[in-house]
Amino acid sequence: MCEDCLPPGQPPAGFDLDRFRQLLAVVGAHRQVLLDHAISDLSKVRRGLEGGDVPLAAIREHSHVLSALAGTLGETRLQAMSEMLNREAHAGRTGDLPGILDRLDNLLGFLGAQRTT
């Protein structure tokens, strides 16, 4: 996990908590299912982006998925970072993977804490 991670349960700075609460209200009784799937999908993205030499095709794929998930959950800064990463990968550059992974770790910590509340 990242050095600058927030304590579990703290939403990342700039997180749209209202959007997240609206999403939880929409899914109602299926809250746990949503959180479980979000954590699973985000963890898969994280595994695909971590490590040394991540192929550009993998960066494009995972950043696209991450952008959609982050936006849906209300993590608008991570969404913007993921969109930039995707553009960078299309241009043949790897972009800010460490910054994205740190931000993703914070989101995963926040979501994990929401499963128990």
Biopython code that builds the backbone (N, CA, C, O; Angstrom):
import numpy as np
from Bio.PDB.StructureBuilder import StructureBuilder

atoms = [
    (1, "MET", "N", (0.826, -1.182, 0.000)),
    (1, "MET", "CA", (0.000, 0.000, 0.000)),
    (1, "MET", "C", (0.872, 1.247, 0.000)),
    (1, "MET", "O", (2.077, 1.168, 0.238)),
    (2, "CYS", "N", (0.279, 2.368, -0.260)),
    (2, "CYS", "CA", (1.051, 3.598, -0.443)),
    (2, "CYS", "C", (1.438, 4.241, 0.891)),
    (2, "CYS", "O", (0.797, 4.033, 1.921)),
    (3, "GLU", "N", (2.515, 5.032, 0.827)),
    (3, "GLU", "CA", (2.986, 5.750, 2.016)),
    (3, "GLU", "C", (2.002, 6.834, 2.453)),
    (3, "GLU", "O", (1.852, 7.093, 3.647)),
    (4, "ASP", "N", (1.337, 7.462, 1.493)),
    (4, "ASP", "CA", (0.457, 8.588, 1.782)),
    (4, "ASP", "C", (-1.014, 8.185, 1.884)),
    (4, "ASP", "O", (-1.899, 9.031, 1.760)),
    (5, "CYS", "N", (-1.274, 6.908, 2.109)),
    (5, "CYS", "CA", (-2.664, 6.460, 2.179)),
    (5, "CYS", "C", (-3.363, 7.066, 3.387)),
    (5, "CYS", "O", (-2.763, 7.285, 4.439)),
    (6, "LEU", "N", (-4.619, 7.321, 3.205)),
    (6, "LEU", "CA", (-5.464, 7.832, 4.279)),
    (6, "LEU", "C", (-5.849, 6.695, 5.209)),
    (6, "LEU", "O", (-5.793, 5.528, 4.820)),
    (7, "PRO", "N", (-6.239, 7.021, 6.435)),
    (7, "PRO", "CA", (-6.785, 5.974, 7.305)),
    (7, "PRO", "C", (-8.039, 5.381, 6.647)),
    (7, "PRO", "O", (-8.808, 6.117, 6.029)),
    (8, "PRO", "N", (-8.255, 4.079, 6.766)),
    (8, "PRO", "CA", (-9.451, 3.475, 6.171)),
    (8, "PRO", "C", (-10.708, 4.205, 6.626)),
    (8, "PRO", "O", (-10.839, 4.574, 7.792)),
    (9, "GLY", "N", (-11.604, 4.400, 5.715)),
    (9, "GLY", "CA", (-12.857, 5.075, 6.015)),
    (9, "GLY", "C", (-12.867, 6.534, 5.633)),
    (9, "GLY", "O", (-13.935, 7.137, 5.523)),
    (10, "GLN", "N", (-11.697, 7.115, 5.427)),
    (10, "GLN", "CA", (-11.603, 8.514, 5.011)),
    (10, "GLN", "C", (-11.751, 8.597, 3.500)),
    (10, "GLN", "O", (-11.005, 7.933, 2.779)),
    (11, "PRO", "N", (-12.690, 9.391, 2.998)),
    (11, "PRO", "CA", (-12.765, 9.541, 1.543)),
    (11, "PRO", "C", (-11.564, 10.355, 1.053)),
    (11, "PRO", "O", (-11.117, 11.275, 1.738)),
    (12, "PRO", "N", (-11.046, 10.022, -0.121)),
    (12, "PRO", "CA", (-9.933, 10.798, -0.675)),
    (12, "PRO", "C", (-10.341, 12.258, -0.882)),
    (12, "PRO", "O", (-11.514, 12.551, -1.113)),
    (13, "ALA", "N", (-9.379, 13.164, -0.799)),
    (13, "ALA", "CA", (-9.650, 14.588, -1.039)),
    (13, "ALA", "C", (-10.279, 14.738, -2.415)),
    (13, "ALA", "O", (-9.825, 14.132, -3.386)),
    (14, "GLY", "N", (-11.316, 15.541, -2.491)),
    (14, "GLY", "CA", (-11.996, 15.769, -3.756)),
    (14, "GLY", "C", (-13.034, 14.716, -4.103)),
    (14, "GLY", "O", (-13.665, 14.787, -5.158)),
    (15, "PHE", "N", (-13.212, 13.747, -3.230)),
    (15, "PHE", "CA", (-14.189, 12.682, -3.461)),
    (15, "PHE", "C", (-15.590, 13.267, -3.384)),
    (15, "PHE", "O", (-15.894, 14.025, -2.464)),
    (16, "ASP", "N", (-16.443, 12.925, -4.336)),
    (16, "ASP", "CA", (-17.819, 13.416, -4.373)),
    (16, "ASP", "C", (-18.687, 12.488, -3.518)),
    (16, "ASP", "O", (-19.297, 11.542, -4.016)),
    (17, "LEU", "N", (-18.721, 12.786, -2.227)),
    (17, "LEU", "CA", (-19.448, 11.946, -1.282)),
    (17, "LEU", "C", (-20.949, 11.934, -1.574)),
    (17, "LEU", "O", (-21.613, 10.922, -1.348)),
    (18, "ASP", "N", (-21.484, 13.040, -2.069)),
    (18, "ASP", "CA", (-22.907, 13.068, -2.425)),
    (18, "ASP", "C", (-23.212, 12.079, -3.546)),
    (18, "ASP", "O", (-24.217, 11.371, -3.493)),
    (19, "ARG", "N", (-22.351, 12.030, -4.559)),
    (19, "ARG", "CA", (-22.561, 11.082, -5.660)),
    (19, "ARG", "C", (-22.501, 9.652, -5.134)),
    (19, "ARG", "O", (-23.308, 8.805, -5.518)),
    (20, "PHE", "N", (-21.545, 9.394, -4.260)),
    (20, "PHE", "CA", (-21.404, 8.054, -3.689)),
    (20, "PHE", "C", (-22.649, 7.681, -2.884)),
    (20, "PHE", "O", (-23.159, 6.567, -3.007)),
    (21, "ARG", "N", (-23.128, 8.593, -2.078)),
    (21, "ARG", "CA", (-24.337, 8.322, -1.276)),
    (21, "ARG", "C", (-25.552, 8.106, -2.163)),
    (21, "ARG", "O", (-26.396, 7.263, -1.857)),
    (22, "GLN", "N", (-25.654, 8.857, -3.261)),
    (22, "GLN", "CA", (-26.768, 8.664, -4.192)),
    (22, "GLN", "C", (-26.700, 7.279, -4.823)),
    (22, "GLN", "O", (-27.722, 6.612, -4.987)),
    (23, "LEU", "N", (-25.488, 6.850, -5.175)),
    (23, "LEU", "CA", (-25.321, 5.522, -5.747)),
    (23, "LEU", "C", (-25.758, 4.448, -4.749)),
    (23, "LEU", "O", (-26.455, 3.502, -5.115)),
    (24, "LEU", "N", (-25.349, 4.599, -3.496)),
    (24, "LEU", "CA", (-25.757, 3.635, -2.472)),
    (24, "LEU", "C", (-27.268, 3.652, -2.270)),
    (24, "LEU", "O", (-27.871, 2.604, -2.037)),
    (25, "ALA", "N", (-27.879, 4.816, -2.356)),
    (25, "ALA", "CA", (-29.331, 4.905, -2.208)),
    (25, "ALA", "C", (-30.036, 4.185, -3.362)),
    (25, "ALA", "O", (-31.066, 3.541, -3.160)),
    (26, "VAL", "N", (-29.487, 4.295, -4.551)),
    (26, "VAL", "CA", (-30.085, 3.643, -5.715)),
    (26, "VAL", "C", (-30.019, 2.122, -5.587)),
    (26, "VAL", "O", (-30.985, 1.432, -5.913)),
    (27, "VAL", "N", (-28.896, 1.596, -5.120)),
    (27, "VAL", "CA", (-28.762, 0.138, -5.026)),
    (27, "VAL", "C", (-29.428, -0.424, -3.784)),
    (27, "VAL", "O", (-29.703, -1.622, -3.711)),
    (28, "GLY", "N", (-29.691, 0.437, -2.804)),
    (28, "GLY", "CA", (-30.430, 0.032, -1.616)),
    (28, "GLY", "C", (-29.884, -1.206, -0.935)),
    (28, "GLY", "O", (-28.755, -1.214, -0.443)),
    (29, "ALA", "N", (-30.694, -2.251, -0.912)),
    (29, "ALA", "CA", (-30.335, -3.484, -0.203)),
    (29, "ALA", "C", (-29.156, -4.214, -0.838)),
    (29, "ALA", "O", (-28.602, -5.139, -0.243)),
    (30, "HIS", "N", (-28.777, -3.805, -2.027)),
    (30, "HIS", "CA", (-27.666, -4.458, -2.729)),
    (30, "HIS", "C", (-26.339, -3.731, -2.508)),
    (30, "HIS", "O", (-25.391, -3.899, -3.274)),
    (31, "ARG", "N", (-26.290, -2.932, -1.461)),
    (31, "ARG", "CA", (-25.084, -2.153, -1.136)),
    (31, "ARG", "C", (-23.835, -3.032, -1.057)),
    (31, "ARG", "O", (-22.808, -2.710, -1.654)),
    (32, "GLN", "N", (-23.926, -4.149, -0.314)),
    (32, "GLN", "CA", (-22.770, -5.020, -0.138)),
    (32, "GLN", "C", (-22.300, -5.595, -1.469)),
    (32, "GLN", "O", (-21.100, -5.709, -1.719)),
    (33, "VAL", "N", (-23.254, -5.953, -2.313)),
    (33, "VAL", "CA", (-22.910, -6.510, -3.621)),
    (33, "VAL", "C", (-22.169, -5.459, -4.452)),
    (33, "VAL", "O", (-21.159, -5.761, -5.088)),
    (34, "LEU", "N", (-22.671, -4.239, -4.442)),
    (34, "LEU", "CA", (-22.008, -3.158, -5.172)),
    (34, "LEU", "C", (-20.590, -2.945, -4.659)),
    (34, "LEU", "O", (-19.645, -2.883, -5.445)),
    (35, "LEU", "N", (-20.439, -2.834, -3.344)),
    (35, "LEU", "CA", (-19.119, -2.598, -2.769)),
    (35, "LEU", "C", (-18.172, -3.756, -3.047)),
    (35, "LEU", "O", (-17.003, -3.541, -3.367)),
    (36, "ASP", "N", (-18.670, -4.982, -2.926)),
    (36, "ASP", "CA", (-17.828, -6.148, -3.200)),
    (36, "ASP", "C", (-17.343, -6.152, -4.647)),
    (36, "ASP", "O", (-16.167, -6.402, -4.912)),
    (37, "HIS", "N", (-18.255, -5.872, -5.583)),
    (37, "HIS", "CA", (-17.876, -5.854, -6.994)),
    (37, "HIS", "C", (-16.928, -4.697, -7.297)),
    (37, "HIS", "O", (-15.967, -4.863, -8.049)),
    (38, "ALA", "N", (-17.190, -3.537, -6.721)),
    (38, "ALA", "CA", (-16.317, -2.385, -6.953)),
    (38, "ALA", "C", (-14.911, -2.673, -6.445)),
    (38, "ALA", "O", (-13.929, -2.391, -7.132)),
    (39, "ILE", "N", (-14.811, -3.230, -5.251)),
    (39, "ILE", "CA", (-13.497, -3.549, -4.681)),
    (39, "ILE", "C", (-12.797, -4.614, -5.523)),
    (39, "ILE", "O", (-11.600, -4.506, -5.788)),
    (40, "SER", "N", (-13.522, -5.622, -5.937)),
    (40, "SER", "CA", (-12.944, -6.674, -6.765)),
    (40, "SER", "C", (-12.431, -6.117, -8.098)),
    (40, "SER", "O", (-11.309, -6.410, -8.511)),
    (41, "ASP", "N", (-13.255, -5.323, -8.755)),
    (41, "ASP", "CA", (-12.872, -4.766, -10.052)),
    (41, "ASP", "C", (-11.709, -3.784, -9.923)),
    (41, "ASP", "O", (-10.794, -3.796, -10.747)),
    (42, "LEU", "N", (-11.739, -2.938, -8.898)),
    (42, "LEU", "CA", (-10.648, -1.987, -8.691)),
    (42, "LEU", "C", (-9.353, -2.708, -8.312)),
    (42, "LEU", "O", (-8.268, -2.284, -8.712)),
    (43, "SER", "N", (-9.460, -3.779, -7.553)),
    (43, "SER", "CA", (-8.275, -4.554, -7.190)),
    (43, "SER", "C", (-7.663, -5.212, -8.422)),
    (43, "SER", "O", (-6.441, -5.292, -8.548)),
    (44, "LYS", "N", (-8.504, -5.674, -9.317)),
    (44, "LYS", "CA", (-8.016, -6.262, -10.568)),
    (44, "LYS", "C", (-7.281, -5.207, -11.391)),
    (44, "LYS", "O", (-6.226, -5.485, -11.961)),
    (45, "VAL", "N", (-7.835, -4.003, -11.453)),
    (45, "VAL", "CA", (-7.175, -2.908, -12.164)),
    (45, "VAL", "C", (-5.833, -2.611, -11.511)),
    (45, "VAL", "O", (-4.826, -2.430, -12.195)),
    (46, "ARG", "N", (-5.828, -2.562, -10.195)),
    (46, "ARG", "CA", (-4.579, -2.252, -9.487)),
    (46, "ARG", "C", (-3.496, -3.281, -9.796)),
    (46, "ARG", "O", (-2.349, -2.925, -10.066)),
    (47, "ARG", "N", (-3.868, -4.553, -9.754)),
    (47, "ARG", "CA", (-2.897, -5.608, -10.068)),
    (47, "ARG", "C", (-2.375, -5.472, -11.495)),
    (47, "ARG", "O", (-1.207, -5.754, -11.763)),
    (48, "GLY", "N", (-3.235, -5.045, -12.401)),
    (48, "GLY", "CA", (-2.833, -4.883, -13.795)),
    (48, "GLY", "C", (-1.916, -3.701, -14.036)),
    (48, "GLY", "O", (-1.190, -3.668, -15.029)),
    (49, "LEU", "N", (-1.944, -2.723, -13.126)),
    (49, "LEU", "CA", (-1.123, -1.520, -13.305)),
    (49, "LEU", "C", (0.139, -1.518, -12.456)),
    (49, "LEU", "O", (1.027, -0.695, -12.676)),
    (50, "GLU", "N", (0.232, -2.420, -11.495)),
    (50, "GLU", "CA", (1.408, -2.400, -10.625)),
    (50, "GLU", "C", (2.544, -3.199, -11.246)),
    (50, "GLU", "O", (2.343, -3.985, -12.171)),
    (51, "GLY", "N", (3.719, -2.983, -10.726)),
    (51, "GLY", "CA", (4.883, -3.701, -11.216)),
    (51, "GLY", "C", (5.742, -2.798, -12.079)),
    (51, "GLY", "O", (5.465, -1.608, -12.231)),
    (52, "GLY", "N", (6.758, -3.365, -12.624)),
    (52, "GLY", "CA", (7.735, -2.592, -13.382)),
    (52, "GLY", "C", (7.270, -2.176, -14.765)),
    (52, "GLY", "O", (6.730, -1.084, -14.943)),
    (53, "ASP", "N", (7.477, -3.035, -15.731)),
    (53, "ASP", "CA", (7.179, -2.715, -17.123)),
    (53, "ASP", "C", (5.774, -3.167, -17.491)),
    (53, "ASP", "O", (5.562, -4.302, -17.916)),
    (54, "VAL", "N", (4.825, -2.264, -17.320)),
    (54, "VAL", "CA", (3.445, -2.564, -17.682)),
    (54, "VAL", "C", (3.282, -2.217, -19.162)),
    (54, "VAL", "O", (3.550, -1.083, -19.558)),
    (55, "PRO", "N", (2.847, -3.172, -19.984)),
    (55, "PRO", "CA", (2.667, -2.880, -21.409)),
    (55, "PRO", "C", (1.647, -1.757, -21.631)),
    (55, "PRO", "O", (0.672, -1.636, -20.890)),
    (56, "LEU", "N", (1.885, -0.949, -22.648)),
    (56, "LEU", "CA", (0.980, 0.167, -22.938)),
    (56, "LEU", "C", (-0.447, -0.304, -23.188)),
    (56, "LEU", "O", (-1.401, 0.369, -22.797)),
    (57, "ALA", "N", (-0.597, -1.455, -23.835)),
    (57, "ALA", "CA", (-1.948, -1.975, -24.080)),
    (57, "ALA", "C", (-2.673, -2.248, -22.763)),
    (57, "ALA", "O", (-3.868, -1.980, -22.643)),
    (58, "ALA", "N", (-1.958, -2.776, -21.782)),
    (58, "ALA", "CA", (-2.563, -3.034, -20.470)),
    (58, "ALA", "C", (-2.904, -1.720, -19.769)),
    (58, "ALA", "O", (-3.946, -1.618, -19.121)),
    (59, "ILE", "N", (-2.046, -0.729, -19.892)),
    (59, "ILE", "CA", (-2.328, 0.583, -19.295)),
    (59, "ILE", "C", (-3.576, 1.174, -19.920)),
    (59, "ILE", "O", (-4.429, 1.713, -19.215)),
    (60, "ARG", "N", (-3.692, 1.080, -21.236)),
    (60, "ARG", "CA", (-4.894, 1.619, -21.908)),
    (60, "ARG", "C", (-6.148, 0.913, -21.410)),
    (60, "ARG", "O", (-7.146, 1.558, -21.088)),
    (61, "GLU", "N", (-6.092, -0.413, -21.349)),
    (61, "GLU", "CA", (-7.256, -1.193, -20.918)),
    (61, "GLU", "C", (-7.652, -0.867, -19.480)),
    (61, "GLU", "O", (-8.810, -0.557, -19.200)),
    (62, "HIS", "N", (-6.688, -0.941, -18.583)),
    (62, "HIS", "CA", (-6.996, -0.749, -17.165)),
    (62, "HIS", "C", (-7.358, 0.700, -16.843)),
    (62, "HIS", "O", (-8.209, 0.947, -15.988)),
    (63, "SER", "N", (-6.732, 1.646, -17.508)),
    (63, "SER", "CA", (-7.074, 3.049, -17.239)),
    (63, "SER", "C", (-8.483, 3.369, -17.722)),
    (63, "SER", "O", (-9.170, 4.197, -17.124)),
    (64, "HIS", "N", (-8.913, 2.730, -18.786)),
    (64, "HIS", "CA", (-10.277, 2.928, -19.287)),
    (64, "HIS", "C", (-11.297, 2.408, -18.270)),
    (64, "HIS", "O", (-12.278, 3.085, -17.963)),
    (65, "VAL", "N", (-11.058, 1.215, -17.760)),
    (65, "VAL", "CA", (-11.942, 0.625, -16.747)),
    (65, "VAL", "C", (-11.919, 1.476, -15.480)),
    (65, "VAL", "O", (-12.963, 1.746, -14.885)),
    (66, "LEU", "N", (-10.725, 1.893, -15.074)),
    (66, "LEU", "CA", (-10.590, 2.686, -13.851)),
    (66, "LEU", "C", (-11.325, 4.013, -13.963)),
    (66, "LEU", "O", (-11.956, 4.455, -13.003)),
    (67, "SER", "N", (-11.252, 4.638, -15.103)),
    (67, "SER", "CA", (-11.949, 5.906, -15.304)),
    (67, "SER", "C", (-13.452, 5.740, -15.098)),
    (67, "SER", "O", (-14.091, 6.549, -14.425)),
    (68, "ALA", "N", (-14.003, 4.690, -15.681)),
    (68, "ALA", "CA", (-15.442, 4.448, -15.546)),
    (68, "ALA", "C", (-15.837, 4.142, -14.101)),
    (68, "ALA", "O", (-16.813, 4.689, -13.589)),
    (69, "LEU", "N", (-15.076, 3.269, -13.452)),
    (69, "LEU", "CA", (-15.392, 2.909, -12.067)),
    (69, "LEU", "C", (-15.256, 4.108, -11.134)),
    (69, "LEU", "O", (-16.130, 4.360, -10.305)),
    (70, "ALA", "N", (-14.168, 4.838, -11.273)),
    (70, "ALA", "CA", (-13.924, 5.992, -10.402)),
    (70, "ALA", "C", (-15.029, 7.026, -10.568)),
    (70, "ALA", "O", (-15.528, 7.567, -9.581)),
    (71, "GLY", "N", (-15.411, 7.301, -11.798)),
    (71, "GLY", "CA", (-16.473, 8.279, -12.038)),
    (71, "GLY", "C", (-17.800, 7.846, -11.451)),
    (71, "GLY", "O", (-18.523, 8.656, -10.871)),
    (72, "THR", "N", (-18.119, 6.579, -11.596)),
    (72, "THR", "CA", (-19.375, 6.049, -11.057)),
    (72, "THR", "C", (-19.417, 6.171, -9.539)),
    (72, "THR", "O", (-20.455, 6.490, -8.959)),
    (73, "LEU", "N", (-18.276, 5.912, -8.901)),
    (73, "LEU", "CA", (-18.214, 5.912, -7.436)),
    (73, "LEU", "C", (-18.088, 7.308, -6.834)),
    (73, "LEU", "O", (-18.289, 7.477, -5.631)),
    (74, "GLY", "N", (-17.760, 8.310, -7.646)),
    (74, "GLY", "CA", (-17.611, 9.671, -7.137)),
    (74, "GLY", "C", (-16.174, 10.095, -6.922)),
    (74, "GLY", "O", (-15.923, 11.160, -6.357)),
    (75, "GLU", "N", (-15.220, 9.278, -7.365)),
    (75, "GLU", "CA", (-13.808, 9.626, -7.208)),
    (75, "GLU", "C", (-13.370, 10.366, -8.468)),
    (75, "GLU", "O", (-12.679, 9.818, -9.327)),
    (76, "THR", "N", (-13.793, 11.631, -8.551)),
    (76, "THR", "CA", (-13.624, 12.405, -9.772)),
    (76, "THR", "C", (-12.163, 12.741, -10.072)),
    (76, "THR", "O", (-11.790, 12.851, -11.240)),
    (77, "ARG", "N", (-11.340, 12.903, -9.055)),
    (77, "ARG", "CA", (-9.915, 13.161, -9.318)),
    (77, "ARG", "C", (-9.244, 11.938, -9.918)),
    (77, "ARG", "O", (-8.458, 12.059, -10.857)),
    (78, "LEU", "N", (-9.545, 10.773, -9.390)),
    (78, "LEU", "CA", (-8.983, 9.544, -9.941)),
    (78, "LEU", "C", (-9.510, 9.312, -11.352)),
    (78, "LEU", "O", (-8.785, 8.815, -12.213)),
    (79, "GLN", "N", (-10.753, 9.666, -11.588)),
    (79, "GLN", "CA", (-11.319, 9.553, -12.928)),
    (79, "GLN", "C", (-10.517, 10.418, -13.905)),
    (79, "GLN", "O", (-10.137, 9.952, -14.980)),
    (80, "ALA", "N", (-10.262, 11.661, -13.537)),
    (80, "ALA", "CA", (-9.496, 12.572, -14.408)),
    (80, "ALA", "C", (-8.066, 12.059, -14.603)),
    (80, "ALA", "O", (-7.535, 12.107, -15.712)),
    (81, "MET", "N", (-7.449, 11.571, -13.531)),
    (81, "MET", "CA", (-6.094, 11.028, -13.639)),
    (81, "MET", "C", (-6.070, 9.814, -14.570)),
    (81, "MET", "O", (-5.129, 9.641, -15.346)),
    (82, "SER", "N", (-7.098, 8.981, -14.491)),
    (82, "SER", "CA", (-7.180, 7.783, -15.328)),
    (82, "SER", "C", (-7.378, 8.152, -16.791)),
    (82, "SER", "O", (-6.803, 7.526, -17.681)),
    (83, "GLU", "N", (-8.187, 9.165, -17.031)),
    (83, "GLU", "CA", (-8.394, 9.630, -18.408)),
    (83, "GLU", "C", (-7.088, 10.168, -18.989)),
    (83, "GLU", "O", (-6.777, 9.927, -20.155)),
    (84, "MET", "N", (-6.327, 10.897, -18.172)),
    (84, "MET", "CA", (-5.031, 11.406, -18.621)),
    (84, "MET", "C", (-4.071, 10.249, -18.883)),
    (84, "MET", "O", (-3.348, 10.256, -19.880)),
    (85, "LEU", "N", (-4.060, 9.262, -17.998)),
    (85, "LEU", "CA", (-3.204, 8.098, -18.181)),
    (85, "LEU", "C", (-3.548, 7.387, -19.484)),
    (85, "LEU", "O", (-2.654, 6.947, -20.207)),
    (86, "ASN", "N", (-4.820, 7.275, -19.783)),
    (86, "ASN", "CA", (-5.252, 6.619, -21.010)),
    (86, "ASN", "C", (-4.756, 7.387, -22.233)),
    (86, "ASN", "O", (-4.278, 6.783, -23.194)),
    (87, "ARG", "N", (-4.868, 8.712, -22.202)),
    (87, "ARG", "CA", (-4.360, 9.531, -23.307)),
    (87, "ARG", "C", (-2.848, 9.375, -23.452)),
    (87, "ARG", "O", (-2.329, 9.270, -24.564)),
    (88, "GLU", "N", (-2.147, 9.362, -22.318)),
    (88, "GLU", "CA", (-0.690, 9.185, -22.336)),
    (88, "GLU", "C", (-0.328, 7.825, -22.948)),
    (88, "GLU", "O", (0.591, 7.734, -23.763)),
    (89, "ALA", "N", (-1.040, 6.789, -22.561)),
    (89, "ALA", "CA", (-0.749, 5.452, -23.082)),
    (89, "ALA", "C", (-1.001, 5.378, -24.588)),
    (89, "ALA", "O", (-0.254, 4.721, -25.313)),
    (90, "HIS", "N", (-2.042, 6.044, -25.052)),
    (90, "HIS", "CA", (-2.316, 6.082, -26.491)),
    (90, "HIS", "C", (-1.209, 6.821, -27.235)),
    (90, "HIS", "O", (-0.971, 6.564, -28.415)),
    (91, "ALA", "N", (-0.530, 7.741, -26.545)),
    (91, "ALA", "CA", (0.574, 8.490, -27.151)),
    (91, "ALA", "C", (1.915, 7.788, -26.942)),
    (91, "ALA", "O", (2.956, 8.314, -27.337)),
    (92, "GLY", "N", (1.901, 6.606, -26.327)),
    (92, "GLY", "CA", (3.121, 5.836, -26.146)),
    (92, "GLY", "C", (3.877, 6.134, -24.872)),
    (92, "GLY", "O", (5.052, 5.787, -24.754)),
    (93, "ARG", "N", (3.220, 6.774, -23.910)),
    (93, "ARG", "CA", (3.871, 7.104, -22.633)),
    (93, "ARG", "C", (3.111, 6.429, -21.488)),
    (93, "ARG", "O", (1.923, 6.126, -21.601)),
    (94, "THR", "N", (3.831, 6.202, -20.383)),
    (94, "THR", "CA", (3.222, 5.484, -19.254)),
    (94, "THR", "C", (2.510, 6.400, -18.263)),
    (94, "THR", "O", (1.722, 5.904, -17.458)),
    (95, "GLY", "N", (2.742, 7.677, -18.280)),
    (95, "GLY", "CA", (2.027, 8.582, -17.392)),
    (95, "GLY", "C", (2.387, 8.395, -15.926)),
    (95, "GLY", "O", (3.426, 7.823, -15.597)),
    (96, "ASP", "N", (1.515, 8.884, -15.049)),
    (96, "ASP", "CA", (1.762, 8.901, -13.604)),
    (96, "ASP", "C", (1.187, 7.666, -12.918)),
    (96, "ASP", "O", (0.235, 7.774, -12.146)),
    (97, "LEU", "N", (1.751, 6.510, -13.191)),
    (97, "LEU", "CA", (1.267, 5.283, -12.544)),
    (97, "LEU", "C", (1.385, 5.326, -11.024)),
    (97, "LEU", "O", (0.431, 4.939, -10.348)),
    (98, "PRO", "N", (2.507, 5.778, -10.444)),
    (98, "PRO", "CA", (2.583, 5.795, -8.979)),
    (98, "PRO", "C", (1.501, 6.664, -8.335)),
    (98, "PRO", "O", (0.927, 6.277, -7.317)),
    (99, "GLY", "N", (1.220, 7.813, -8.904)),
    (99, "GLY", "CA", (0.181, 8.686, -8.358)),
    (99, "GLY", "C", (-1.195, 8.051, -8.434)),
    (99, "GLY", "O", (-2.001, 8.183, -7.513)),
    (100, "ILE", "N", (-1.456, 7.372, -9.519)),
    (100, "ILE", "CA", (-2.748, 6.694, -9.686)),
    (100, "ILE", "C", (-2.871, 5.534, -8.705)),
    (100, "ILE", "O", (-3.928, 5.333, -8.107)),
    (101, "LEU", "N", (-1.804, 4.779, -8.540)),
    (101, "LEU", "CA", (-1.857, 3.652, -7.607)),
    (101, "LEU", "C", (-2.066, 4.123, -6.172)),
    (101, "LEU", "O", (-2.801, 3.491, -5.413)),
    (102, "ASP", "N", (-1.428, 5.226, -5.796)),
    (102, "ASP", "CA", (-1.652, 5.783, -4.453)),
    (102, "ASP", "C", (-3.105, 6.199, -4.271)),
    (102, "ASP", "O", (-3.730, 5.896, -3.254)),
    (103, "ARG", "N", (-3.624, 6.889, -5.260)),
    (103, "ARG", "CA", (-5.020, 7.354, -5.194)),
    (103, "ARG", "C", (-5.972, 6.152, -5.167)),
    (103, "ARG", "O", (-6.970, 6.158, -4.446)),
    (104, "LEU", "N", (-5.661, 5.148, -5.940)),
    (104, "LEU", "CA", (-6.472, 3.932, -5.976)),
    (104, "LEU", "C", (-6.437, 3.210, -4.635)),
    (104, "LEU", "O", (-7.459, 2.700, -4.177)),
    (105, "ASP", "N", (-5.268, 3.164, -4.006)),
    (105, "ASP", "CA", (-5.177, 2.559, -2.671)),
    (105, "ASP", "C", (-6.073, 3.283, -1.675)),
    (105, "ASP", "O", (-6.725, 2.645, -0.848)),
    (106, "ASN", "N", (-6.110, 4.601, -1.749)),
    (106, "ASN", "CA", (-6.985, 5.368, -0.857)),
    (106, "ASN", "C", (-8.451, 5.033, -1.112)),
    (106, "ASN", "O", (-9.225, 4.871, -0.169)),
    (107, "LEU", "N", (-8.831, 4.929, -2.374)),
    (107, "LEU", "CA", (-10.212, 4.590, -2.700)),
    (107, "LEU", "C", (-10.550, 3.184, -2.203)),
    (107, "LEU", "O", (-11.621, 2.967, -1.638)),
    (108, "LEU", "N", (-9.648, 2.238, -2.410)),
    (108, "LEU", "CA", (-9.900, 0.870, -1.933)),
    (108, "LEU", "C", (-10.045, 0.829, -0.412)),
    (108, "LEU", "O", (-10.893, 0.103, 0.108)),
    (109, "GLY", "N", (-9.230, 1.598, 0.300)),
    (109, "GLY", "CA", (-9.354, 1.655, 1.755)),
    (109, "GLY", "C", (-10.692, 2.225, 2.192)),
    (109, "GLY", "O", (-11.322, 1.725, 3.124)),
    (110, "PHE", "N", (-11.115, 3.276, 1.505)),
    (110, "PHE", "CA", (-12.409, 3.896, 1.806)),
    (110, "PHE", "C", (-13.547, 2.917, 1.547)),
    (110, "PHE", "O", (-14.432, 2.752, 2.387)),
    (111, "LEU", "N", (-13.526, 2.271, 0.391)),
    (111, "LEU", "CA", (-14.604, 1.337, 0.051)),
    (111, "LEU", "C", (-14.633, 0.149, 0.999)),
    (111, "LEU", "O", (-15.706, -0.309, 1.390)),
    (112, "GLY", "N", (-13.459, -0.352, 1.372)),
    (112, "GLY", "CA", (-13.402, -1.465, 2.313)),
    (112, "GLY", "C", (-14.044, -1.116, 3.647)),
    (112, "GLY", "O", (-14.730, -1.938, 4.254)),
    (113, "ALA", "N", (-13.817, 0.097, 4.091)),
    (113, "ALA", "CA", (-14.409, 0.544, 5.360)),
    (113, "ALA", "C", (-15.922, 0.692, 5.240)),
    (113, "ALA", "O", (-16.636, 0.553, 6.233)),
    (114, "GLN", "N", (-16.415, 0.971, 4.043)),
    (114, "GLN", "CA", (-17.855, 1.143, 3.855)),
    (114, "GLN", "C", (-18.598, -0.189, 3.890)),
    (114, "GLN", "O", (-19.806, -0.221, 4.128)),
    (115, "ARG", "N", (-17.889, -1.280, 3.656)),
    (115, "ARG", "CA", (-18.533, -2.603, 3.699)),
    (115, "ARG", "C", (-18.988, -2.968, 5.090)),
    (115, "ARG", "O", (-19.907, -3.770, 5.258)),
    (116, "THR", "N", (-18.356, -2.390, 6.081)),
    (116, "THR", "CA", (-18.677, -2.761, 7.458)),
    (116, "THR", "C", (-19.609, -1.775, 8.139)),
    (116, "THR", "O", (-20.013, -1.986, 9.283)),
    (117, "THR", "N", (-19.955, -0.694, 7.439)),
    (117, "THR", "CA", (-20.822, 0.314, 8.074)),
    (117, "THR", "C", (-22.233, 0.245, 7.555)),
    (117, "THR", "O", (-23.086, 1.022, 7.984)),
]
sb = StructureBuilder()
sb.init_structure("model")
sb.init_model(0)
sb.init_chain("A")
sb.init_seg("    ")
for serial, (resi, resn, name, xyz) in enumerate(atoms, 1):
    if name == "N":
        sb.init_residue(resn, " ", resi, " ")
    sb.init_atom(name, np.array(xyz, "f"), 0.0, 1.0, " ", f" {name:<3s}", serial, name[0])
structure = sb.get_structure()
